[in-house]
Amino acid sequence: MTVVTDLAAPAVAVAEPTPMWRQRARIFFSNKLATVSVIFLLVIIFGCYVVPLFYSTNQSNAALALMTPFNQAPSAAHWLGTDSSGYDELGRIFYGGGYSLTLGILAGFITIVVGTLYGMISGFFGGFTDTVMMRVLDAFLSIPYLFFLITLVSIFGRSTTFLIVVIGLTGWWGNARIIRGDAMLIRGLEYSQASKAMGGSKWHIIRRHVFPNSISNIVTVATFSVADAILFLSALGFLGLGIKLPETDWGTMLQSGTTALQSANYWWEVYPLAIVFILVVVAINYIGDALRDAFEVRLVER
């Protein structure tokens, strides 16, 4: 008797791998504090760049501001009152926030680019190159950073462009050390050594292996650099070395509000801005923590 069997095996459905961006998004948004921070930061960005188009207030004409009552308490006409110069306080928070966020982002971008390049070159090449570059970095780190900023701004002025450049080009020192550590570790791993044995150049290894596997720390350091740039700009503004009037930043506003608060109970000139300022910096740090996890290679399925 002949037995006929069906040799065709049943098709097995193979699940398609989840796209990398979706995995990273899932990891990021699983962090509830980071999710809330993103929403809050988007609201602040909308307020600083879009709301002034609808909530129109005078923020640049000092002569016109003199016609507005100074230190006026919150009212229907001025929701957060006016400051000691007659400017609408709510509009001033948005106006100063636009400058603080823009300068912080641009200075942070310069910081992470310079710090990443410096740290990767130093850590990957090693030897005499690393020794010289690290001694130069040690010399920079021995200088009190805020004092160094104050000195530069006092000598060369405090234009908006100069503040971006000086904060960006002096804030990368600590970042370079972090990236250098990654480069030193990755250059000794098997895939880097295999690429070198196969004739890959040093720049090829940096581009294809060191940089992609350092992206977690790079993204984290980048977000912290933005927060640090906003903090240092605000510190300069609080010391009277921030953006020149009639433009302003949050640090300059806090300095003016603190002076007014000492003479009378003009709480609306300090507390609302202080709360926004602190929450923005904290939100950026939470987002940085979540981005570090999202770009961590070990947490992403292949």
Backbone as CSV, one residue per row, in Angstrom:
resi,resn,N_x,N_y,N_z,CA_x,CA_y,CA_z,C_x,C_y,C_z
1,MET,0.856,-1.202,0.000,0.000,0.000,0.000,0.881,1.237,0.000
2,THR,0.557,2.167,-0.879,1.349,3.397,-0.991,0.712,4.501,-0.160
3,VAL,1.512,5.108,0.683,1.017,6.207,1.537,1.520,7.519,0.968
4,VAL,0.586,8.364,0.669,0.925,9.665,0.100,0.919,10.697,1.221
5,THR,2.000,11.345,1.375,2.097,12.387,2.418,2.329,13.746,1.780
6,ASP,1.801,14.732,2.421,1.975,16.109,1.935,3.288,16.643,2.483
7,LEU,4.259,16.805,1.587,5.586,17.269,2.029,5.670,18.777,2.206
8,ALA,4.619,19.478,1.799,4.652,20.947,1.918,4.451,21.349,3.372
9,ALA,5.459,21.943,3.948,5.365,22.373,5.343,4.494,23.619,5.453
10,PRO,3.728,23.722,6.510,2.891,24.919,6.682,3.767,26.162,6.856
11,ALA,3.305,27.246,6.232,4.052,28.503,6.320,4.009,29.038,7.744
12,VAL,5.152,29.402,8.222,5.244,29.957,9.572,5.355,31.476,9.475
13,ALA,4.427,32.140,10.109,4.422,33.608,10.063,5.562,34.137,10.922
14,VAL,6.397,34.924,10.295,7.525,35.525,11.006,7.206,36.989,11.278
15,ALA,7.198,37.338,12.539,6.876,38.718,12.898,7.979,39.657,12.427
16,GLU,7.563,40.737,11.830,8.537,41.726,11.379,9.128,42.441,12.588
17,PRO,10.422,42.730,12.540,11.037,43.434,13.672,10.454,44.836,13.834
18,THR,10.319,45.243,15.070,9.805,46.581,15.348,10.822,47.625,14.904
19,PRO,10.383,48.629,14.157,11.327,49.661,13.709,12.071,50.284,14.883
20,MET,13.332,50.676,14.626,14.170,51.220,15.682,13.560,52.464,16.319
21,TRP,13.007,53.355,15.483,12.459,54.594,16.021,11.275,54.333,16.942
22,ARG,10.499,53.264,16.626,9.343,52.949,17.462,9.792,52.368,18.797
23,GLN,10.838,51.553,18.769,11.366,51.020,20.027,11.868,52.145,20.925
24,ARG,12.592,53.080,20.304,13.133,54.189,21.095,12.032,55.086,21.630
25,ALA,10.999,55.297,20.824,9.873,56.102,21.284,9.167,55.424,22.460
26,ARG,9.021,54.084,22.386,8.385,53.352,23.471,9.204,53.444,24.756
27,ILE,10.511,53.319,24.637,11.378,53.431,25.813,11.300,54.840,26.400
28,PHE,11.316,55.840,25.515,11.285,57.225,25.996,9.977,57.525,26.737
29,PHE,8.842,57.197,26.110,7.558,57.570,26.691,7.132,56.649,27.835
30,SER,7.886,55.577,28.075,7.629,54.787,29.271,8.083,55.525,30.529
31,ASN,8.911,56.538,30.325,9.332,57.404,31.436,8.294,58.512,31.593
32,LYS,7.444,58.396,32.593,6.327,59.319,32.752,6.791,60.749,33.030
33,LEU,7.841,60.888,33.824,8.333,62.237,34.115,8.850,62.919,32.849
34,ALA,9.503,62.134,31.981,9.992,62.693,30.730,8.829,63.089,29.823
35,THR,7.774,62.279,29.805,6.603,62.595,28.991,5.960,63.899,29.442
36,VAL,5.791,64.042,30.759,5.234,65.292,31.295,6.168,66.459,30.985
37,SER,7.469,66.222,31.064,8.446,67.273,30.790,8.370,67.741,29.338
38,VAL,8.178,66.801,28.414,8.053,67.161,26.996,6.825,68.041,26.787
39,ILE,5.702,67.641,27.393,4.469,68.425,27.254,4.665,69.822,27.821
40,PHE,5.266,69.892,29.013,5.497,71.197,29.642,6.422,72.067,28.789
41,LEU,7.493,71.465,28.268,8.444,72.231,27.474,7.810,72.717,26.171
42,LEU,6.956,71.897,25.567,6.257,72.321,24.354,5.329,73.494,24.648
43,VAL,4.687,73.467,25.805,3.821,74.585,26.200,4.643,75.862,26.363
44,ILE,5.810,75.758,27.004,6.668,76.922,27.201,7.188,77.442,25.858
45,ILE,7.605,76.539,24.978,8.092,76.955,23.661,6.977,77.652,22.879
46,PHE,5.775,77.084,22.949,4.629,77.721,22.296,4.381,79.109,22.878
47,GLY,4.478,79.216,24.208,4.263,80.508,24.851,5.314,81.535,24.471
48,CYS,6.560,81.106,24.352,7.648,82.044,24.081,7.693,82.495,22.621
49,TYR,7.298,81.619,21.703,7.457,81.941,20.285,6.153,82.207,19.543
50,VAL,5.038,81.724,20.069,3.765,81.884,19.361,2.802,82.814,20.089
51,VAL,2.674,82.672,21.403,1.724,83.490,22.158,1.947,84.987,21.972
52,PRO,3.207,85.485,21.927,3.386,86.931,21.711,2.745,87.458,20.431
53,LEU,2.483,86.586,19.465,1.816,87.023,18.239,0.356,87.368,18.502
54,PHE,-0.212,86.778,19.583,-1.619,87.027,19.911,-1.757,87.907,21.154
55,TYR,-0.924,87.644,22.147,-0.932,88.461,23.367,0.104,89.571,23.176
56,SER,-0.298,90.570,22.438,0.646,91.613,22.029,0.867,92.618,23.155
57,THR,2.115,92.763,23.559,2.486,93.739,24.594,3.760,94.456,24.172
58,ASN,3.940,95.642,24.693,5.175,96.384,24.423,6.303,95.821,25.268
59,GLN,7.375,95.396,24.606,8.522,94.845,25.314,9.832,95.475,24.865
60,SER,9.784,96.436,23.964,11.028,96.994,23.428,11.073,98.511,23.401
61,ASN,9.951,99.157,23.625,9.897,100.619,23.580,9.874,101.156,25.003
62,ALA,11.032,101.613,25.485,11.124,102.088,26.870,10.288,103.347,27.085
63,ALA,10.206,104.226,26.079,9.420,105.448,26.221,7.937,105.134,26.386
64,LEU,7.453,104.158,25.637,6.055,103.766,25.752,5.786,103.082,27.084
65,ALA,6.782,102.327,27.577,6.612,101.647,28.864,6.476,102.643,30.010
66,LEU,7.063,103.835,29.858,6.965,104.853,30.907,5.539,105.341,31.099
67,MET,4.692,105.118,30.102,3.296,105.552,30.187,2.432,104.529,30.919
68,THR,3.018,103.366,31.249,2.304,102.310,31.971,2.665,102.375,33.447
69,PRO,1.699,102.209,34.348,2.019,102.246,35.789,3.071,101.195,36.157
70,PHE,4.054,101.593,36.972,5.107,100.680,37.401,4.594,99.780,38.528
71,ASN,5.126,98.570,38.583,4.858,97.641,39.687,3.359,97.490,39.960
72,GLN,2.583,97.451,38.905,1.140,97.305,39.046,0.790,95.852,39.337
73,ALA,-0.116,95.643,40.288,-0.512,94.284,40.655,-1.274,93.624,39.505
74,PRO,-1.344,92.279,39.495,-2.087,91.591,38.439,-3.518,92.093,38.326
75,SER,-3.966,92.257,37.095,-5.305,92.757,36.821,-5.765,92.203,35.482
76,ALA,-6.985,92.585,35.066,-7.503,92.135,33.778,-6.674,92.691,32.637
77,ALA,-6.125,93.890,32.816,-5.312,94.501,31.756,-3.929,93.872,31.683
78,HIS,-3.385,93.514,32.830,-2.053,92.897,32.893,-2.156,91.681,33.819
79,TRP,-2.237,90.501,33.225,-2.569,89.296,33.990,-1.566,88.986,35.089
80,LEU,-0.288,89.324,34.868,0.725,89.141,35.921,1.312,90.479,36.351
81,GLY,0.566,91.539,36.158,1.021,92.852,36.584,2.081,93.429,35.665
82,THR,2.724,94.484,36.134,3.817,95.119,35.394,5.061,95.139,36.266
83,ASP,6.226,95.294,35.629,7.469,95.304,36.389,7.876,96.739,36.723
84,SER,9.070,96.906,37.250,9.532,98.215,37.708,9.817,99.181,36.572
85,SER,9.787,98.688,35.321,9.982,99.571,34.170,8.688,99.824,33.406
86,GLY,7.595,99.194,33.846,6.311,99.391,33.196,5.975,98.350,32.152
87,TYR,6.824,97.350,31.971,6.550,96.303,30.988,5.566,95.283,31.563
88,ASP,4.689,94.768,30.703,3.776,93.711,31.100,4.573,92.475,31.495
89,GLU,4.357,91.972,32.706,5.199,90.895,33.245,4.996,89.572,32.516
90,LEU,3.757,89.218,32.180,3.520,87.968,31.464,4.155,88.009,30.085
91,GLY,3.964,89.125,29.389,4.600,89.271,28.082,6.112,89.268,28.191
92,ARG,6.618,89.820,29.303,8.056,89.870,29.519,8.624,88.470,29.735
93,ILE,7.870,87.604,30.423,8.326,86.227,30.633,8.461,85.507,29.295
94,PHE,7.459,85.683,28.434,7.527,85.069,27.106,8.662,85.673,26.277
95,TYR,8.778,86.981,26.331,9.789,87.690,25.546,11.192,87.278,25.989
96,GLY,11.447,87.312,27.293,12.749,86.896,27.804,13.000,85.414,27.617
97,GLY,11.928,84.609,27.677,12.078,83.179,27.468,12.516,82.846,26.056
98,GLY,12.044,83.625,25.082,12.480,83.404,23.707,13.980,83.571,23.562
99,TYR,14.525,84.615,24.192,15.978,84.832,24.138,16.718,83.759,24.924
100,SER,16.224,83.404,26.106,16.917,82.414,26.934,16.954,81.047,26.256
101,LEU,15.820,80.623,25.693,15.775,79.317,25.040,16.606,79.296,23.765
102,THR,16.515,80.369,22.969,17.274,80.414,21.721,18.775,80.390,21.995
103,LEU,19.221,81.246,22.919,20.645,81.272,23.245,21.086,79.954,23.872
104,GLY,20.239,79.360,24.725,20.594,78.096,25.354,20.746,76.975,24.348
105,ILE,19.834,76.895,23.382,19.889,75.838,22.371,21.098,76.022,21.459
106,LEU,21.333,77.248,20.996,22.460,77.489,20.092,23.798,77.277,20.803
107,ALA,23.923,77.800,22.020,25.162,77.606,22.773,25.361,76.135,23.121
108,GLY,24.271,75.431,23.469,24.377,74.005,23.761,24.798,73.202,22.541
109,PHE,24.318,73.608,21.355,24.717,72.922,20.123,26.219,73.080,19.876
110,ILE,26.719,74.300,20.050,28.161,74.517,19.885,28.947,73.692,20.896
111,THR,28.458,73.665,22.114,29.141,72.934,23.181,29.270,71.448,22.872
112,ILE,28.174,70.830,22.434,28.219,69.385,22.218,29.031,69.038,20.976
113,VAL,29.006,69.878,19.937,29.798,69.601,18.736,31.287,69.659,19.061
114,VAL,31.705,70.737,19.718,33.127,70.893,20.042,33.571,69.827,21.039
115,GLY,32.765,69.600,22.081,33.131,68.606,23.089,33.202,67.198,22.542
116,THR,32.272,66.847,21.637,32.280,65.506,21.037,33.515,65.296,20.171
117,LEU,33.816,66.259,19.307,34.990,66.136,18.448,36.274,66.045,19.270
118,TYR,36.398,66.920,20.249,37.611,66.946,21.068,37.759,65.643,21.856
119,GLY,36.675,65.207,22.483,36.747,64.000,23.302,37.009,62.751,22.487
120,MET,36.383,62.636,21.311,36.592,61.447,20.480,38.011,61.375,19.938
121,ILE,38.528,62.496,19.479,39.900,62.506,18.957,40.891,62.155,20.061
122,SER,40.707,62.748,21.229,41.621,62.489,22.334,41.557,61.038,22.795
123,GLY,40.349,60.528,22.994,40.212,59.179,23.517,40.567,58.097,22.519
124,PHE,40.268,58.309,21.242,40.520,57.253,20.263,41.989,57.188,19.854
125,PHE,42.609,58.336,19.634,44.007,58.323,19.185,44.942,57.969,20.333
126,GLY,44.611,58.416,21.551,45.405,58.045,22.709,46.851,58.511,22.636
127,GLY,47.682,57.913,23.458,49.114,58.197,23.426,49.450,59.648,23.676
128,PHE,50.407,60.157,22.898,50.888,61.522,23.063,49.781,62.527,22.772
129,THR,48.951,62.241,21.758,47.844,63.143,21.417,46.889,63.308,22.584
130,ASP,46.519,62.190,23.203,45.596,62.232,24.337,46.225,62.967,25.515
131,THR,47.512,62.737,25.760,48.196,63.389,26.883,48.179,64.909,26.734
132,VAL,48.534,65.390,25.548,48.561,66.832,25.316,47.161,67.433,25.419
133,MET,46.200,66.789,24.775,44.840,67.331,24.776,44.241,67.335,26.175
134,MET,44.530,66.333,26.968,43.995,66.292,28.326,44.662,67.306,29.245
135,ARG,45.944,67.577,29.019,46.596,68.594,29.837,46.047,69.983,29.523
136,VAL,45.750,70.209,28.245,45.104,71.479,27.868,43.735,71.577,28.530
137,LEU,42.991,70.468,28.516,41.671,70.459,29.134,41.758,70.658,30.636
138,ASP,42.758,70.059,31.272,42.949,70.256,32.712,43.208,71.724,33.034
139,ALA,43.963,72.380,32.161,44.228,73.809,32.371,42.937,74.615,32.300
140,PHE,42.075,74.277,31.333,40.792,74.972,31.226,39.925,74.717,32.452
141,LEU,39.883,73.452,32.882,39.031,73.089,34.006,39.512,73.696,35.322
142,SER,40.764,74.095,35.384,41.279,74.714,36.616,40.795,76.155,36.785
143,ILE,40.219,76.726,35.728,39.721,78.101,35.791,38.273,78.081,36.270
144,PRO,37.918,78.856,37.298,36.507,78.937,37.719,35.642,79.407,36.545
145,TYR,34.688,78.580,36.154,33.991,78.811,34.890,33.201,80.121,34.884
146,LEU,32.417,80.359,35.916,31.602,81.574,35.936,32.478,82.820,35.964
147,PHE,33.568,82.756,36.715,34.497,83.889,36.753,35.093,84.134,35.367
148,PHE,35.405,83.055,34.666,35.958,83.166,33.317,34.951,83.821,32.375
149,LEU,33.671,83.419,32.477,32.635,84.030,31.656,32.489,85.511,31.953
150,ILE,32.479,85.855,33.232,32.336,87.257,33.622,33.485,88.088,33.059
151,THR,34.692,87.542,33.113,35.864,88.256,32.597,35.745,88.495,31.104
152,LEU,35.373,87.463,30.346,35.259,87.599,28.897,34.172,88.588,28.512
153,VAL,33.014,88.490,29.167,31.911,89.391,28.840,32.252,90.821,29.219
154,SER,32.959,91.001,30.320,33.344,92.352,30.735,34.326,92.985,29.762
155,ILE,35.210,92.170,29.182,36.226,92.698,28.264,35.661,92.932,26.870
156,PHE,34.910,91.951,26.353,34.505,91.991,24.952,33.058,92.416,24.726
157,GLY,32.330,92.730,25.782,30.954,93.166,25.604,29.977,92.018,25.726
158,ARG,28.693,92.335,25.602,27.662,91.315,25.828,26.582,91.356,24.754
159,SER,27.021,91.369,23.524,26.061,91.257,22.431,25.484,89.851,22.424
160,THR,24.332,89.693,21.800,23.672,88.390,21.770,24.556,87.337,21.113
161,THR,25.155,87.694,19.986,26.012,86.733,19.271,27.207,86.335,20.125
162,PHE,27.823,87.313,20.783,29.003,87.002,21.590,28.637,86.096,22.761
163,LEU,27.481,86.320,23.388,27.069,85.470,24.505,26.881,84.025,24.047
164,ILE,26.288,83.836,22.865,26.123,82.482,22.334,27.477,81.820,22.123
165,VAL,28.381,82.550,21.488,29.693,81.986,21.147,30.510,81.703,22.406
166,VAL,30.544,82.645,23.330,31.415,82.477,24.491,30.907,81.359,25.408
167,ILE,29.581,81.241,25.578,29.055,80.149,26.401,29.251,78.816,25.691
168,GLY,29.042,78.798,24.362,29.205,77.563,23.610,30.640,77.070,23.562
169,LEU,31.588,77.998,23.409,32.984,77.604,23.255,33.711,77.424,24.585
170,THR,33.037,77.684,25.686,33.668,77.476,26.994,32.928,76.450,27.850
171,GLY,31.828,75.901,27.320,31.047,74.979,28.137,31.246,73.512,27.804
172,TRP,32.216,73.209,26.939,32.366,71.830,26.471,33.405,71.031,27.245
173,TRP,34.072,71.631,28.202,35.198,70.971,28.851,34.791,69.677,29.549
174,GLY,33.755,69.727,30.349,33.312,68.508,31.028,32.742,67.480,30.064
175,ASN,32.051,67.953,29.008,31.484,67.037,28.021,32.577,66.237,27.320
176,ALA,33.696,66.897,27.013,34.789,66.228,26.308,35.326,65.057,27.118
177,ARG,35.393,65.180,28.428,35.880,64.080,29.272,34.953,62.866,29.195
178,ILE,33.635,63.119,29.181,32.679,62.017,29.106,32.808,61.277,27.780
179,ILE,32.858,62.017,26.680,32.959,61.404,25.356,34.305,60.706,25.189
180,ARG,35.360,61.276,25.772,36.676,60.643,25.711,36.645,59.263,26.348
181,GLY,35.948,59.143,27.474,35.850,57.843,28.130,35.172,56.813,27.256
182,ASP,34.121,57.224,26.537,33.458,56.298,25.618,34.400,55.868,24.499
183,ALA,35.127,56.844,23.927,36.027,56.537,22.808,37.132,55.583,23.236
184,MET,37.685,55.768,24.432,38.735,54.878,24.926,38.211,53.454,25.108
185,LEU,36.961,53.333,25.574,36.381,52.012,25.783,36.097,51.322,24.450
186,ILE,35.481,52.042,23.523,35.028,51.430,22.268,36.200,51.056,21.364
187,ARG,37.286,51.819,21.403,38.411,51.503,20.517,39.054,50.159,20.868
188,GLY,38.855,49.674,22.102,39.432,48.402,22.495,38.506,47.212,22.332
189,LEU,37.254,47.452,21.911,36.311,46.351,21.747,36.574,45.569,20.465
190,GLU,35.997,44.350,20.386,36.323,43.434,19.299,35.986,43.987,17.930
191,TYR,34.814,44.603,17.787,34.432,45.061,16.454,35.313,46.201,15.962
192,SER,35.805,47.028,16.878,36.733,48.092,16.479,38.077,47.490,16.062
193,GLN,38.531,46.499,16.828,39.799,45.850,16.485,39.680,45.083,15.165
194,ALA,38.506,44.462,14.923,38.306,43.738,13.670,38.300,44.691,12.484
195,SER,37.656,45.827,12.662,37.631,46.823,11.583,39.037,47.333,11.289
196,LYS,39.835,47.520,12.335,41.218,47.969,12.144,42.041,46.902,11.423
197,ALA,41.833,45.636,11.799,42.583,44.542,11.165,42.229,44.382,9.695
198,MET,41.010,44.774,9.331,40.567,44.666,7.943,40.961,45.876,7.116
199,GLY,41.734,46.786,7.724,42.247,47.933,6.970,41.448,49.206,7.113
200,GLY,40.484,49.218,8.028,39.701,50.428,8.228,40.540,51.544,8.825
201,SER,40.378,52.745,8.318,41.138,53.882,8.842,40.579,54.307,10.204
202,LYS,41.342,55.113,10.909,40.891,55.576,12.220,39.616,56.405,12.102
203,TRP,39.547,57.268,11.094,38.354,58.092,10.926,37.141,57.233,10.569
204,HIS,37.379,56.148,9.816,36.291,55.226,9.497,35.766,54.554,10.760
205,ILE,36.669,54.122,11.618,36.261,53.468,12.863,35.511,54.451,13.764
206,ILE,35.991,55.685,13.818,35.301,56.693,14.625,33.889,56.917,14.103
207,ARG,33.778,57.035,12.760,32.481,57.352,12.155,31.503,56.187,12.243
208,ARG,31.990,54.966,12.057,31.099,53.808,11.969,30.922,53.063,13.287
209,HIS,31.838,53.231,14.231,31.763,52.463,15.467,31.735,53.339,16.717
210,VAL,32.687,54.251,16.836,32.781,55.047,18.063,31.585,55.973,18.199
211,PHE,31.293,56.731,17.150,30.189,57.692,17.242,28.831,57.013,17.461
212,PRO,28.437,56.007,16.656,27.125,55.381,16.880,26.974,54.769,18.271
213,ASN,28.044,54.195,18.804,27.946,53.551,20.104,28.131,54.524,21.264
214,SER,28.424,55.781,20.954,28.502,56.819,21.983,27.283,57.723,21.960
215,ILE,26.339,57.445,21.047,25.230,58.367,20.834,24.378,58.549,22.077
216,SER,24.280,57.501,22.911,23.490,57.607,24.138,24.025,58.721,25.038
217,ASN,25.343,58.700,25.290,25.940,59.739,26.124,25.959,61.095,25.419
218,ILE,26.135,61.092,24.113,26.172,62.354,23.375,24.834,63.075,23.476
219,VAL,23.739,62.328,23.284,22.408,62.929,23.369,22.132,63.425,24.780
220,THR,22.517,62.629,25.772,22.309,63.032,27.159,23.083,64.296,27.487
221,VAL,24.355,64.317,27.109,25.196,65.482,27.372,24.667,66.697,26.622
222,ALA,24.118,66.491,25.423,23.587,67.607,24.639,22.428,68.285,25.360
223,THR,21.505,67.496,25.912,20.371,68.095,26.622,20.835,68.811,27.885
224,PHE,21.776,68.204,28.609,22.304,68.857,29.800,23.055,70.140,29.437
225,SER,23.688,70.147,28.266,24.413,71.344,27.826,23.461,72.502,27.579
226,VAL,22.278,72.204,27.035,21.277,73.254,26.836,20.829,73.818,28.180
227,ALA,20.553,72.929,29.138,20.151,73.386,30.474,21.256,74.209,31.124
228,ASP,22.505,73.753,30.996,23.628,74.490,31.574,23.782,75.863,30.916
229,ALA,23.604,75.929,29.593,23.732,77.205,28.895,22.672,78.185,29.367
230,ILE,21.436,77.711,29.558,20.373,78.580,30.072,20.714,79.057,31.479
231,LEU,21.245,78.155,32.300,21.621,78.524,33.672,22.726,79.572,33.687
232,PHE,23.763,79.373,32.868,24.881,80.321,32.875,24.479,81.663,32.269
233,LEU,23.638,81.645,31.240,23.127,82.903,30.704,22.321,83.643,31.771
234,SER,21.507,82.910,32.515,20.716,83.520,33.573,21.603,84.042,34.699
235,ALA,22.680,83.312,34.997,23.618,83.782,36.024,24.256,85.103,35.613
236,LEU,24.663,85.185,34.330,25.225,86.443,33.836,24.186,87.556,33.896
237,GLY,22.942,87.235,33.512,21.884,88.232,33.559,21.609,88.695,34.972
238,PHE,21.638,87.775,35.931,21.390,88.134,37.323,22.489,89.049,37.855
239,LEU,23.698,88.898,37.320,24.824,89.750,37.730,24.891,91.041,36.919
240,GLY,23.920,91.255,36.043,23.892,92.475,35.246,24.722,92.410,33.988
241,LEU,25.113,91.202,33.567,25.954,91.039,32.378,25.249,90.227,31.293
242,GLY,23.931,90.198,31.342,23.173,89.449,30.348,22.910,90.276,29.104
243,ILE,21.819,89.957,28.434,21.467,90.644,27.196,21.159,92.108,27.481
244,LYS,21.592,92.976,26.579,21.392,94.404,26.756,19.919,94.777,26.594
245,LEU,19.478,95.741,27.403,18.123,96.265,27.276,17.970,96.987,25.940
246,PRO,16.769,97.030,25.350,15.484,96.581,25.922,15.246,95.077,25.829
247,GLU,16.123,94.344,25.083,16.002,92.885,25.126,16.297,92.409,26.544
248,THR,15.851,91.210,26.843,16.066,90.706,28.196,16.116,89.190,28.188
249,ASP,16.519,88.631,29.289,16.508,87.178,29.497,15.997,86.921,30.902
250,TRP,15.784,85.665,31.237,15.184,85.349,32.528,16.076,85.759,33.698
251,GLY,17.379,85.672,33.549,18.272,86.065,34.635,18.191,87.556,34.921
252,THR,18.169,88.365,33.872,18.042,89.814,34.047,16.710,90.157,34.699
253,MET,15.655,89.458,34.295,14.340,89.700,34.893,14.321,89.324,36.371
254,LEU,14.960,88.224,36.730,15.005,87.823,38.141,15.775,88.831,38.974
255,GLN,16.855,89.363,38.415,17.623,90.371,39.137,16.779,91.618,39.397
256,SER,16.071,92.072,38.361,15.215,93.245,38.512,14.070,92.966,39.472
257,GLY,13.476,91.771,39.361,12.371,91.429,40.240,12.800,91.279,41.684
258,THR,13.984,90.736,41.915,14.496,90.590,43.283,14.715,91.950,43.928
259,THR,15.239,92.894,43.153,15.424,94.254,43.664,14.088,94.882,44.049
260,ALA,13.068,94.673,43.201,11.740,95.220,43.503,11.117,94.529,44.707
261,LEU,11.353,93.224,44.836,10.783,92.474,45.950,11.367,92.916,47.284
262,GLN,12.599,93.368,47.289,13.232,93.828,48.521,12.655,95.149,49.007
263,SER,12.146,95.961,48.070,11.595,97.260,48.446,10.116,97.194,48.790
264,ALA,9.401,96.225,48.247,7.975,96.050,48.528,7.578,94.631,48.141
265,ASN,6.333,94.271,48.436,5.876,92.904,48.173,5.370,92.767,46.737
266,TYR,6.288,92.961,45.781,5.930,92.787,44.372,6.226,91.343,43.954
267,TRP,5.474,90.412,44.530,5.750,88.994,44.351,5.615,88.550,42.899
268,TRP,4.724,89.205,42.135,4.470,88.779,40.759,5.670,89.001,39.835
269,GLU,6.651,89.764,40.302,7.832,90.017,39.482,8.925,88.960,39.680
270,VAL,8.721,88.053,40.640,9.741,87.039,40.935,9.182,85.622,40.862
271,TYR,8.139,85.342,41.632,7.721,83.951,41.829,7.226,83.257,40.558
272,PRO,6.348,83.854,39.735,5.927,83.137,38.510,7.098,82.809,37.593
273,LEU,7.992,83.779,37.393,9.152,83.543,36.541,10.083,82.507,37.149
274,ALA,10.311,82.577,38.461,11.205,81.618,39.119,10.672,80.197,38.971
275,ILE,9.357,80.028,39.099,8.766,78.694,38.950,8.960,78.181,37.530
276,VAL,8.675,79.027,36.542,8.843,78.627,35.135,10.297,78.277,34.856
277,PHE,11.214,79.111,35.326,12.640,78.912,35.076,13.126,77.581,35.656
278,ILE,12.777,77.310,36.895,13.213,76.073,37.548,12.621,74.858,36.848
279,LEU,11.333,74.931,36.513,10.677,73.789,35.872,11.248,73.515,34.480
280,VAL,11.629,74.560,33.753,12.225,74.363,32.423,13.543,73.608,32.535
281,VAL,14.392,74.022,33.456,15.687,73.359,33.630,15.506,71.919,34.088
282,VAL,14.592,71.694,35.025,14.336,70.324,35.506,13.759,69.463,34.384
283,ALA,12.847,70.028,33.589,12.238,69.280,32.485,13.288,68.857,31.462
284,ILE,14.202,69.745,31.136,15.256,69.403,30.173,16.117,68.263,30.717
285,ASN,16.399,68.275,32.002,17.205,67.208,32.590,16.468,65.863,32.565
286,TYR,15.161,65.868,32.850,14.384,64.627,32.772,14.346,64.093,31.343
287,ILE,14.204,64.997,30.379,14.196,64.577,28.980,15.548,63.975,28.609
288,GLY,16.623,64.560,29.102,17.957,64.008,28.845,18.118,62.607,29.393
289,ASP,17.599,62.355,30.595,17.673,61.011,31.175,16.916,60.000,30.324
290,ALA,15.722,60.395,29.842,14.924,59.475,29.035,15.566,59.239,27.670
291,LEU,16.160,60.261,27.088,16.842,60.097,25.795,18.043,59.170,25.927
292,ARG,18.739,59.242,27.047,19.869,58.335,27.273,19.397,56.887,27.228
293,ASP,18.261,56.599,27.880,17.733,55.231,27.863,17.250,54.853,26.459
294,ALA,16.621,55.813,25.756,16.072,55.513,24.433,17.171,55.188,23.423
295,PHE,18.329,55.825,23.560,19.419,55.597,22.613,20.421,54.568,23.111
296,GLU,20.166,53.977,24.257,21.053,52.940,24.783,20.894,51.680,23.946
297,VAL,21.966,51.249,23.321,21.909,50.115,22.398,21.424,48.843,23.090
298,ARG,21.788,48.646,24.344,21.444,47.401,25.028,19.961,47.274,25.310
299,LEU,19.215,48.390,25.274,17.790,48.342,25.527,16.957,48.226,24.261
300,VAL,17.606,48.231,23.104,16.911,48.166,21.814,17.046,46.770,21.246
301,GLU,15.920,46.192,20.811,15.926,44.853,20.217,16.462,44.918,18.796
302,ARG,17.253,43.918,18.451,17.806,43.855,17.091,16.917,43.032,16.179
